[in-house]
Amino acid sequence: MLAKLFETTIPFTEVQTGIWYPIVEVTFVKADGQRRRLPLLFDTGATQITLHPEWAWLFPQGITEQFNSVGDETAADGLRTQGRIEFLSRTIDCTILLAPLPRRTWMAGLFGRECFIPFGFAFWEKTHELYVNLNP
């Protein structure tokens, strides 16, 4: 059997009694150097980072675009922009989608695949842990 060792373990967060999610802390860096750290749900189904529009002040003006979200049959308007993040000691330039999301006290949005490409990762639901390699 193959085994893969991971360098970093990120424990899931219990958001409600018995409900655990992989929440990662991501620092968003504005062009002027201002930083804002936000909790994001690590989401293998999301393509890019998706945030509620209330966080638009962190980013340059974007372009309006139609997007599809899970469970919706119709497309909705969102704002696509570019942003810079810091995650696990790496600086990454990536696409940010500002779109209506349900408000949750425990997350500001979704951390999508585009920004975790530089890492190797796995998760194990039973142990409530996300495993990451900084150099896959």
Sequence and secondary structure as in RCSB ss.txt:
>XXXX:A:sequence
MLAKLFETTIPFTEVQTGIWYPIVEVTFVKADGQRRRLPLLFDTGATQITLHPEWAWLFPQGITEQFNSVGDETA
ADGLRTQGRIEFLSRTIDCTILLAPLPRRTWMAGLFGRECFIPFGFAFWEKTHELYVNLNP
>XXXX:A:secstr
      SEEEE EEEETTEEE EEEEEEE TTS EEEEEEEE TT SSEEE GGGGGGS   EEEEE  TT SS 
EEEEEEEEEEEETTEEEEEEEEE     BTTBSEEE HHHHTTSEEEEEGGGTEEEEES  
